[in-house]
Amino acid sequence: MKRFIVATALVLCLTGRMATCTEAAPKPSITQKHTDFYDAFLMLLNPYAEKAIRTKYPDRSYSLWNANILSLKRVSGGFSNYDFVVKVKYHTFTGPHNPPEGPLVITFSVSNEVKILKVEDNG
């Protein structure tokens, strides 16, 4: 009787582990990879955007969840092929219960350092 219980437990343990090991992990879609890339880029540009917005409009705030990368262009020539010009639209607001102030479009130059090229108020 003990052998039967031990054998049954052993079979259940082995087949249970095999089922979990053979399951394929879901692969992220192209859209998910694209979204993750843009979110990471927005996070890396965030300190420069915050400084530019606070300098020009000290009372305004913004959130990254509704920021949009409008364009990303590789700049050819120069020392590196890793130079980019990035245009990002930030939707700004003053206070949590007030209507939006309007979008700001910030143009960044990204090379071995990040520079703000232009801050446009499109509101």
Secondary structure, 3 states (H helix, E strand, C coil): CHHHHHHHHHHHHHHHHHHHHCCCCCCCCHHHHHHHHHHHHHHHHHHHHHHHHHHHCCCCEECHHHCEEEEEEECCCCCCCCCEEEEEEEEEECCCCCCEEEEEEEEEEECCCEEEEEEEECC
